[in-house]
Amino acid sequence: MIKDLWLYIEDYLNKYEYQRYHHIMCRRPVCVRIKYRTLYKSKDDIGVALSSTDMQHTLNFYSLVKNGESIDEMKKFIYSYIKCYDTLQNDLFNEHRKICTGRVRNSKGLDM
């Protein structure tokens, strides 16, 4: 997911932003710093969201095992977790794609 977000940001910058800046004294364009700060901020936010979901579902699964639930109940729980995790990944990707696009477009108003 982070790789897809990185490719999206790179593609957006190549199409719209890199054309606005010039290389000064063989240095990188000005907007490169924005790309890295935005990507690392999104990467951290995505990691926090996914790890908290993992922890919550792990504790719920342990409680199923501890209570002696049937194998079928455990299978249902695992499949529902996989579906929930896929949905969460897609939602986070779309949310952070919008955030990254907004930050790159409005580089003066970065709130890091």
C-alpha positions, 0 to 999 in steps of 0.5 A: 500500500505504501508503494502504491501511495509512493507511486501515486505521489511520484506520478502526480509530481511528475505531471503537475509539480516538477514542471514548475520548479527549476534545478538551482545549482544542480540541486533537487527541485524545491518540491522534493522535500514536500514529497518525502515529508508527506510520504513519511507522515502518511506512512506513520499514520497508516502504520498506527491505524493498521497496528491498532486494528491488528492488536484489537483483533488479536485480543478478540481472537485470544478471547475466542480461544480462551472461551473455547469457541468452536473451530467454525466460529474461529474460521468465521472470525478470521475471514471477517478479520481478513475482509475488514483488514482489506477494507481498512487498507483500501480506505486508508489508501484513498484517504491518504492519497487525498491528503498527499494530493492536497499537501503537494498542491498546497505546499505552503500550508503543510501542517506536519 
